[in-house]
Amino acid sequence: CDEFRITLLQTWLPCDKDLRDLEGSTNGSGTSGANIYCHVGILPKRREGEHIKVEVHGHGRNNAAAKDSQWINDRDRIESGCEEYILVNDDGEMLEGTQTNFFLVTKDGRVRTANEGILKGSVRDSVLRVCTENGIPLELRPPNVDDLEHASGAFVSSTSRLVMPIHEVVVNVSKEDVSGGNPPQPATYHFPNCEVTKGIQDMVMEDVLTHCVSIVD
């Protein structure tokens, strides 16, 4: 009855001179060239009913479209003590988490999330789908840190979390996070209960089950 997470890591060949230098060499497994590595592990249980705290801190990825293994090392320098860290760009726009997509719910019930400069996850696709199908207004642009003051809720999405409501957002943006601009003042925002987020959470759970594909008999 456990759920599993499958992680695939693909290596690729160098090009030109480096590739010629590798002719005849092997990688220790008896083969040369690109490889795909597979890791299967237990999917962490989704945390229900806990107080979820995130921190706005850290600059966005240099190449968000690539899920590069280097990002594991990069994000380790950011992560410490919170459920998730929300990355910002030079203008203080909140892009995504280190392992999640980030959404803000406005007081009039609109869902706002970045559409560029992020890694677009499969559960994010589910969120966009259920919002469209159920008439929940979507704004595909990054929410600004200043928007937190006028929000009614926030949540993150990922494979392991599906939709996870955020109860507390701590703004701790440094000059390095918003190079070329002035960082916003430190502040904490609380979202104890957001009906829009709860509705999306339930709908995404159903949507994910509907779109599951069996990979074994």
C-alpha positions as CSV (number, residue, x, y, z in Angstrom):
1,C,0.0,0.0,0.0
2,D,3.0,2.3,-0.1
3,E,3.5,5.0,-2.7
4,F,6.9,5.2,-4.4
5,R,8.9,8.0,-6.0
6,I,11.0,7.3,-9.0
7,T,13.9,9.6,-9.8
8,L,15.8,9.4,-13.1
9,L,19.1,11.0,-13.7
10,Q,20.4,11.2,-17.3
11,T,24.0,12.1,-18.1
12,W,25.0,13.3,-21.5
13,L,28.0,13.2,-23.7
14,P,30.5,16.1,-23.9
15,C,31.0,17.4,-27.4
16,D,33.7,18.1,-30.0
17,K,37.2,17.7,-28.5
18,D,36.1,16.3,-25.2
19,L,34.0,13.6,-27.0
20,R,37.0,12.6,-29.2
21,D,39.1,12.3,-26.0
22,L,36.6,9.9,-24.6
23,E,36.8,7.4,-27.5
24,G,37.4,4.0,-26.3
25,S,36.9,4.9,-22.6
26,T,34.3,3.5,-20.3
27,N,32.5,4.8,-17.2
28,G,33.2,1.8,-15.0
29,S,30.0,0.0,-15.9
30,G,31.4,-1.4,-19.1
31,T,29.7,1.1,-21.4
32,S,30.6,4.5,-22.8
33,G,28.5,7.6,-23.5
34,A,25.3,8.8,-21.8
35,N,23.6,6.9,-19.1
36,I,20.3,6.9,-17.2
37,Y,20.3,6.1,-13.5
38,C,17.1,5.2,-11.6
39,H,16.4,5.5,-8.0
40,V,13.2,4.2,-6.4
41,G,12.2,5.2,-2.9
42,I,9.2,5.4,-0.6
43,L,7.2,8.6,-1.2
44,P,7.1,10.6,2.0
45,K,3.7,10.7,3.6
46,R,1.7,13.9,3.0
47,R,1.5,16.0,6.1
48,E,-2.0,16.8,7.0
49,G,-3.1,19.3,9.6
50,E,0.3,20.6,10.4
51,H,1.3,24.3,10.6
52,I,3.3,24.9,7.4
53,K,5.8,27.7,7.4
54,V,7.8,28.9,4.4
55,E,10.4,31.6,4.0
56,V,10.9,34.0,1.1
57,H,14.6,33.9,0.6
58,G,17.1,33.0,-2.2
59,H,17.5,34.0,-5.8
60,G,15.8,32.1,-8.7
61,R,17.6,29.5,-10.8
62,N,20.0,30.4,-13.6
63,N,18.3,27.9,-15.9
64,A,14.9,27.0,-14.4
65,A,13.8,24.9,-17.4
66,A,16.5,22.3,-16.6
67,K,16.1,20.0,-13.7
68,D,19.9,19.8,-13.3
69,S,21.5,17.7,-10.6
70,Q,23.6,20.7,-9.7
71,W,20.5,22.3,-8.3
72,I,20.6,19.7,-5.5
73,N,23.9,21.3,-4.3
74,D,22.7,24.8,-5.0
75,R,19.5,24.5,-2.9
76,D,21.3,22.9,0.0
77,R,23.0,26.3,0.6
78,I,19.5,27.8,0.9
79,E,17.4,25.2,2.8
80,S,17.4,25.2,6.6
81,G,14.6,24.9,9.0
82,C,11.5,25.7,7.0
83,E,9.1,23.5,5.0
84,E,10.1,25.4,1.8
85,Y,12.0,28.4,0.6
86,I,10.4,30.7,-2.0
87,L,12.9,32.1,-4.5
88,V,12.6,35.7,-5.9
89,N,14.0,37.6,-8.8
90,D,15.6,41.0,-8.9
91,D,12.2,42.7,-8.8
92,G,11.0,40.8,-5.7
93,E,8.7,38.6,-7.6
94,M,8.2,35.2,-6.0
95,L,8.9,32.5,-8.6
96,E,8.9,29.0,-7.1
97,G,10.2,27.0,-4.2
98,T,13.4,25.0,-4.2
99,Q,11.4,21.8,-4.8
100,T,7.9,23.1,-5.4
101,N,5.7,25.5,-7.4
102,F,4.3,28.5,-5.5
103,F,0.8,30.0,-5.7
104,L,-0.8,33.0,-4.1
105,V,-4.6,33.4,-3.6
106,T,-5.8,37.0,-3.7
107,K,-8.6,38.3,-1.5
108,D,-11.1,38.2,-4.4
109,G,-10.3,34.5,-5.1
110,R,-7.8,34.7,-8.0
111,V,-4.9,32.3,-8.1
112,R,-1.6,33.8,-9.1
113,T,1.6,31.9,-10.1
114,A,4.7,32.5,-12.2
115,N,4.7,31.1,-15.7
116,E,8.3,31.9,-16.7
117,G,11.6,31.4,-14.9
118,I,10.4,28.3,-13.2
119,L,10.4,24.5,-13.5
120,K,6.8,23.6,-14.4
121,G,5.9,20.5,-12.4
122,S,3.2,18.0,-13.3
123,V,1.1,18.8,-10.2
124,R,1.3,22.5,-11.2
125,D,-0.4,21.4,-14.4
126,S,-3.1,19.7,-12.3
127,V,-3.7,22.9,-10.4
128,L,-4.0,24.9,-13.6
129,R,-6.4,22.3,-15.0
130,V,-8.8,22.2,-12.0
131,C,-8.8,26.0,-11.7
132,T,-9.8,26.3,-15.4
133,E,-12.4,23.6,-15.2
134,N,-14.0,25.0,-12.1
135,G,-14.0,28.7,-13.0
136,I,-11.3,29.8,-10.6
137,P,-9.6,32.9,-12.1
138,L,-5.9,32.3,-12.9
139,E,-3.2,34.9,-13.3
140,L,0.0,33.4,-14.9
141,R,2.4,36.0,-13.6
142,P,4.6,35.9,-10.5
143,P,3.2,37.4,-7.3
144,N,5.3,40.1,-5.8
145,V,6.3,40.1,-2.1
146,D,4.2,43.2,-1.7
147,D,1.1,41.1,-2.7
148,L,1.3,39.1,0.5
149,E,-0.2,41.9,2.4
150,H,-3.4,41.7,0.3
151,A,-3.6,37.9,0.0
152,S,-6.1,35.5,1.5
153,G,-3.9,32.3,1.1
154,A,-0.9,30.6,-0.4
155,F,0.1,27.1,-1.2
156,V,2.8,25.0,-2.9
157,S,2.6,22.0,-5.2
158,S,4.9,19.1,-5.8
159,T,4.8,15.4,-6.4
160,S,5.2,14.5,-2.8
161,R,3.1,17.3,-1.3
162,L,0.4,17.5,-4.1
163,V,-1.2,20.8,-2.9
164,M,0.1,21.9,0.5
165,P,-1.6,25.0,2.1
166,I,0.8,27.5,3.6
167,H,-0.1,29.0,7.0
168,E,2.9,31.3,7.6
169,V,5.1,33.2,5.2
170,V,8.3,34.8,6.5
171,V,9.9,37.4,4.3
172,N,13.7,37.4,4.7
173,V,15.0,38.8,1.4
174,S,18.6,39.9,1.2
175,K,20.4,42.2,-1.2
176,E,21.8,39.1,-2.9
177,D,18.3,37.9,-3.5
178,V,17.2,41.1,-5.3
179,S,20.5,42.3,-6.8
180,G,20.0,45.7,-8.3
181,G,17.0,46.5,-6.1
182,N,16.1,47.2,-2.5
183,P,14.9,44.2,-0.6
184,P,11.5,44.4,1.1
185,Q,11.3,44.9,4.8
186,P,11.2,41.7,6.9
187,A,7.7,40.7,7.7
188,T,5.5,37.7,8.6
189,Y,2.1,36.9,7.0
190,H,-0.4,34.4,8.4
191,F,-3.0,32.5,6.4
192,P,-4.9,30.3,8.9
193,N,-7.7,29.1,6.6
194,C,-8.2,29.7,2.9
195,E,-11.3,28.1,1.4
196,V,-10.0,28.5,-2.2
197,T,-6.8,26.6,-1.3
198,K,-8.8,23.9,0.5
199,G,-11.0,23.5,-2.6
200,I,-8.1,23.3,-4.9
201,Q,-6.4,20.8,-2.6
202,D,-9.4,18.4,-2.8
203,M,-9.9,18.8,-6.5
204,V,-6.2,18.2,-7.3
205,M,-6.2,15.0,-5.3
206,E,-9.2,13.8,-7.4
207,D,-7.6,15.0,-10.6
208,V,-4.3,13.2,-9.9
209,L,-6.0,9.9,-9.3
210,T,-8.0,10.4,-12.5
211,H,-4.9,11.0,-14.6
212,C,-2.8,8.2,-13.0
213,V,-1.3,5.7,-15.5
214,S,-0.5,2.1,-14.5
215,I,3.2,1.2,-15.3
216,V,3.0,-2.4,-14.0
217,D,0.4,-5.1,-14.3
